[in-house]
Amino acid sequence: MVIFIDRASPGDASEVLALQKLAYQSEAELNGDWTIPPLTQTLSEIQSEFETKVFLKAVCADKIIGSVRASQNSGTCQVGRLIVHPDYQGRGIGTLLMKRIEEAFSCAERFELFTSTKSTGNIRLYRRLGYQELYEEDLSPNVRLVFMEKHR
């Protein structure tokens, strides 16, 4: 299996959005909330994100199987929506995408991201990559987020 990591373009928006909606179904089920933002985001909303964020994509056999996006404000890079197609999870693709997005923001002094407190696999991955819990916040009555950070 050959996987390429490359910068995504606005032309990839619909494919990234479709993958996002597929990948976040497990999060919605885990949290009992099908109204989480990754599942309700529209095509026009994700297209507008391409104007302010760097999107990376993982491609295998001409198909996008993973993605992550980020933007930088001052010295902090905000990393968001790391996704990997369910059929390809557990193969290091998420780790590779995270390493590449951190490389893309080599001037950042700090990285911040969040995930559901119930997403123990995600939290384990981020800890392994050097992230530490910062604080928790409620997104909805069913979803509590943990914010994590990593310093260079």
C-alpha positions as CSV (number, residue, x, y, z in Angstrom):
1,M,0.0,0.0,0.0
2,V,1.6,3.3,-1.2
3,I,0.3,6.4,0.6
4,F,1.2,9.9,-0.5
5,I,0.7,13.0,1.7
6,D,0.1,16.2,-0.2
7,R,-1.5,19.5,0.2
8,A,-5.2,19.4,-0.6
9,S,-6.7,22.0,-2.9
10,P,-10.2,23.6,-3.0
11,G,-11.1,21.0,-5.7
12,D,-10.7,18.3,-3.1
13,A,-13.3,19.9,-0.7
14,S,-16.2,17.6,-1.6
15,E,-14.1,14.4,-1.3
16,V,-12.6,15.6,2.0
17,L,-16.1,16.5,3.3
18,A,-17.5,13.1,2.3
19,L,-14.7,11.3,4.1
20,Q,-15.1,13.6,7.1
21,K,-18.8,12.7,7.4
22,L,-17.9,9.0,7.1
23,A,-15.1,9.2,9.7
24,Y,-17.0,11.1,12.3
25,Q,-19.9,8.7,12.4
26,S,-18.0,6.7,15.0
27,E,-17.5,9.9,17.1
28,A,-21.2,10.7,16.8
29,E,-22.2,7.2,17.9
30,L,-19.6,7.2,20.8
31,N,-21.0,10.5,22.1
32,G,-24.7,9.9,21.2
33,D,-24.8,13.2,19.3
34,W,-25.3,13.2,15.5
35,T,-25.3,17.1,15.4
36,I,-21.5,17.4,16.0
37,P,-20.0,20.1,13.6
38,P,-18.0,17.7,11.4
39,L,-21.3,16.0,10.5
40,T,-23.3,19.2,9.9
41,Q,-20.6,21.1,8.0
42,T,-21.7,22.1,4.5
43,L,-19.7,22.1,1.3
44,S,-19.6,25.9,1.1
45,E,-18.4,26.0,4.7
46,I,-15.5,23.6,4.1
47,Q,-14.7,25.5,0.8
48,S,-14.4,28.7,2.7
49,E,-12.0,27.0,5.2
50,F,-9.5,26.5,2.3
51,E,-9.1,30.3,2.3
52,T,-7.7,30.4,5.8
53,K,-6.3,26.9,6.5
54,V,-3.8,24.4,5.2
55,F,-5.4,21.1,4.3
56,L,-3.3,18.0,3.9
57,K,-4.6,14.8,2.3
58,A,-3.4,11.2,2.4
59,V,-4.0,9.5,-1.0
60,C,-3.9,5.8,-1.8
61,A,-4.7,4.6,-5.3
62,D,-6.0,8.1,-6.3
63,K,-8.5,8.1,-3.4
64,I,-8.3,10.5,-0.4
65,I,-8.2,8.2,2.6
66,G,-7.2,10.8,5.3
67,S,-6.9,14.5,5.9
68,V,-6.0,17.1,8.5
69,R,-6.3,20.9,8.5
70,A,-4.6,23.7,10.5
71,S,-4.0,27.4,10.7
72,Q,-1.7,29.5,12.7
73,N,-2.4,32.6,14.9
74,S,0.6,34.2,16.4
75,G,2.8,31.4,17.6
76,T,0.0,28.8,18.0
77,C,-1.0,26.4,15.3
78,Q,-4.6,25.2,15.7
79,V,-4.9,21.6,14.3
80,G,-8.3,20.3,13.4
81,R,-10.3,17.4,12.0
82,L,-7.7,14.7,11.7
83,I,-9.6,12.0,9.8
84,V,-8.7,8.6,8.4
85,H,-11.1,6.3,6.4
86,P,-12.4,3.6,8.7
87,D,-11.0,0.9,6.4
88,Y,-7.5,2.4,6.8
89,Q,-7.3,3.2,10.5
90,G,-4.6,1.7,12.7
91,R,-2.0,1.8,9.9
92,G,-0.1,4.9,11.0
93,I,-1.8,7.3,8.6
94,G,-3.1,9.6,11.3
95,T,0.4,9.8,12.8
96,L,1.9,10.6,9.5
97,L,-0.7,13.3,8.8
98,M,0.0,14.8,12.2
99,K,3.8,14.8,11.7
100,R,3.4,16.5,8.3
101,I,1.0,19.2,9.5
102,E,3.4,20.0,12.3
103,E,6.2,20.2,9.6
104,A,4.1,22.5,7.5
105,F,3.9,24.9,10.5
106,S,7.6,24.7,11.4
107,C,7.5,28.3,12.7
108,A,4.8,27.5,15.3
109,E,6.0,27.5,18.9
110,R,2.9,25.6,20.1
111,F,0.2,23.3,18.7
112,E,-3.3,23.0,20.0
113,L,-6.1,20.6,19.1
114,F,-9.2,19.0,20.7
115,T,-11.1,15.8,20.7
116,S,-14.0,14.2,22.7
117,T,-13.1,13.0,26.2
118,K,-14.7,9.7,25.2
119,S,-12.3,9.3,22.2
120,T,-9.6,7.4,24.2
121,G,-7.9,6.2,21.0
122,N,-7.5,9.8,19.8
123,I,-6.2,10.9,23.2
124,R,-3.7,8.0,23.2
125,L,-2.5,9.0,19.7
126,Y,-2.0,12.6,20.7
127,R,-0.2,11.8,23.9
128,R,2.1,9.5,22.0
129,L,2.8,12.5,19.7
130,G,3.7,14.7,22.7
131,Y,0.4,16.4,23.4
132,Q,-0.8,17.0,26.9
133,E,-4.3,17.8,28.2
134,L,-4.8,21.5,28.8
135,Y,-8.5,21.8,29.8
136,E,-12.0,20.4,29.1
137,E,-15.1,22.2,27.8
138,D,-18.7,21.1,27.0
139,L,-19.6,21.2,23.3
140,S,-23.2,20.0,24.0
141,P,-25.0,18.1,26.7
142,N,-23.5,14.8,25.4
143,V,-20.1,15.9,24.1
144,R,-17.3,17.1,26.3
145,L,-14.1,18.1,24.6
146,V,-10.5,17.9,25.9
147,F,-8.1,20.5,24.6
148,M,-4.5,19.4,24.2
149,E,-1.3,21.2,23.5
150,K,2.3,20.5,22.4
151,H,5.2,22.9,22.7
152,R,8.3,22.7,20.4
